[in-house]
């Protein structure tokens, strides 16, 4: 299976329902599912993640055709744990006004501006980490 179009058709053929019902399970419209199945537009990663969580098809397989096709139970637990961690981090961001504002600013930067901001932030983080380690050793 070399295209997303073919892979979404496999998923739909295994689903016990129509495109509208499948879309409802992942929060997408029938038109969106139809667009993926016809190859008019690609499946976004966030939708592939949702399909992975709800239906057990690996997002790497959905997006790129990388085997295995299905999530094992162990991997599915790991995906759920990773998702819970992401939700926890998102809640922390949303509860802190300064972090929310910072994320909004970062999301609007050009690629080059973002890389520069990332370098500055990471270097500040390393300096603070080094200060903490120095204090612990003295």
Secondary structure, 3 states (H helix, E strand, C coil): CCCHHHHHHHHHHHCCCCHHHHHHHHCCCHHHHHHHHHCCCCCCHHHHHHHHHHHCECHHHHHHCCCCCECCHHHHHHHHHHHHHHHHHHHHHHHCHHHHHHHHHHHHCCHHHHHHHHHHHHHHHHHHHHHHHHHHHC
